[in-house]
Amino acid sequence: MSILSERLRALSGFPSELPVLDLAAAPAEPMGLFLAWLEEEIARGSRQPHAMTFQTLAEDGGPEGRTLILKDVDEHGLHVATSRSSRKGRQLARDPRAAMTFFWREAGRQVRIAGRTHPLSRAISEADWLARPTSDGRPNPDWQVYALQPDRVEFLQATQDRRHHELHYRLIDGSWAREA
Ligand SMILES: Cc1cc2nc3c(=O)[nH]c(=O)nc-3n(C[C@H](O)[C@H](O)[C@H](O)COP(=O)(O)O)c2cc1C
């Protein structure tokens, strides 16, 4: 074992107090639980609880991830915004499949969400661009809001004994199926 490996192993892990995921009380659909966890994280005051790893597929089929900010959640799905001409923008134009991974370390929680993205309207994209703190009031036609419509959502609640609790949902023929 290298010295780095020993140091990494000795780093602190989950906090001593962790929420409990009651699998018996799991809702029939996942998005309410996702929003409840997000609200808890916002209330905790942790930094950037709306940041997640956003994965796309590169031209060679390989995965590519980067950090993005969740902009909204509505009937279209989970919104992110970026430049259409960026690498991820071009990748989404080629293959709309994408995945999000949220990690809320103070709660020992992870949520994985996968599905297909579609670009939202010019009006929504422009409103998002103009609402940015750095906006100079000029529109940016390259800016695009995408909605990811989930077909797979997986919750993980860490436990001290590392037998983490997982709750998986899959969209089958338009209905959510739960797989605990
Ligand atoms: C905390 C954080 C939040 C970010 N949020 C966004 C975002 O919402 N939209 C965006 O286009 N890039 C955002 N970025 C930058 C991206 O991670 C990425 O570097 C950039 O968009 C280029 O990605 P690409 O080459 O895969 O297209 C963020 C970076 C960090 C560290």
The ligand as an SDF file (V2000), in Angstrom:
LIG
                    3D

 31 33  0  0  0  0  0  0  0  0999 V2000
  -19.6990   24.1610   -9.2720 C   0  0  0  0  0  0  0  0  0  0  0  0
  -19.7000   24.2530  -10.7870 C   0  0  0  0  0  0  0  0  0  0  0  0
  -20.8730   24.5500  -11.4510 C   0  0  0  0  0  0  0  0  0  0  0  0
  -20.9030   24.6390  -12.8420 C   0  0  0  0  0  0  0  0  0  0  0  0
  -22.0760   24.9060  -13.4650 N   0  0  0  0  0  0  0  0  0  0  0  0
  -22.1260   24.9740  -14.7970 C   0  0  0  0  0  0  0  0  0  0  0  0
  -23.3910   25.1820  -15.4740 C   0  0  0  0  0  0  0  0  0  0  0  0
  -24.4630   25.2510  -14.8470 O   0  0  0  0  0  0  0  0  0  0  0  0
  -23.3770   25.2630  -16.8290 N   0  0  0  0  0  0  0  0  0  0  0  0
  -22.2030   25.1400  -17.5540 C   0  0  0  0  0  0  0  0  0  0  0  0
  -22.2740   25.2130  -18.7840 O   0  0  0  0  0  0  0  0  0  0  0  0
  -21.0170   24.9030  -16.9570 N   0  0  0  0  0  0  0  0  0  0  0  0
  -20.9450   24.8250  -15.6000 C   0  0  0  0  0  0  0  0  0  0  0  0
  -19.7520   24.5560  -14.9700 N   0  0  0  0  0  0  0  0  0  0  0  0
  -18.5430   24.3070  -15.8250 C   0  0  0  0  0  0  0  0  0  0  0  0
  -18.6030   22.8510  -16.3470 C   0  0  0  0  0  0  0  0  0  0  0  0
  -18.2700   21.9440  -15.2870 O   0  0  0  0  0  0  0  0  0  0  0  0
  -17.6660   22.5680  -17.5410 C   0  0  0  0  0  0  0  0  0  0  0  0
  -16.3310   22.7680  -17.1650 O   0  0  0  0  0  0  0  0  0  0  0  0
  -17.9530   23.4430  -18.7560 C   0  0  0  0  0  0  0  0  0  0  0  0
  -19.3710   23.6480  -18.9170 O   0  0  0  0  0  0  0  0  0  0  0  0
  -17.3960   22.8180  -20.0440 C   0  0  0  0  0  0  0  0  0  0  0  0
  -17.9220   21.4960  -20.1570 O   0  0  0  0  0  0  0  0  0  0  0  0
  -17.8840   20.6630  -21.5550 P   0  0  0  0  0  0  0  0  0  0  0  0
  -16.5430   20.9200  -22.1640 O   0  0  0  0  0  0  0  0  0  0  0  0
  -18.0890   19.2390  -21.1630 O   0  0  0  0  0  0  0  0  0  0  0  0
  -19.0230   21.1810  -22.4110 O   0  0  0  0  0  0  0  0  0  0  0  0
  -19.6940   24.4460  -13.5870 C   0  0  0  0  0  0  0  0  0  0  0  0
  -18.5200   24.1220  -12.9000 C   0  0  0  0  0  0  0  0  0  0  0  0
  -18.5120   24.0310  -11.5290 C   0  0  0  0  0  0  0  0  0  0  0  0
  -17.2270   23.6750  -10.8250 C   0  0  0  0  0  0  0  0  0  0  0  0
  1  2  1  0
  2  3  1  0
  2 30  2  0
  3  4  2  0
  4  5  1  0
  4 28  1  0
  5  6  2  0
  6  7  1  0
  6 13  1  0
  7  8  2  0
  7  9  1  0
  9 10  1  0
 10 11  2  0
 10 12  1  0
 12 13  2  0
 13 14  1  0
 14 15  1  0
 14 28  1  0
 15 16  1  0
 16 17  1  0
 16 18  1  0
 18 19  1  0
 18 20  1  0
 20 21  1  0
 20 22  1  0
 22 23  1  0
 23 24  1  0
 24 25  2  0
 24 26  1  0
 24 27  1  0
 28 29  2  0
 29 30  1  0
 30 31  1  0
M  END
$$$$
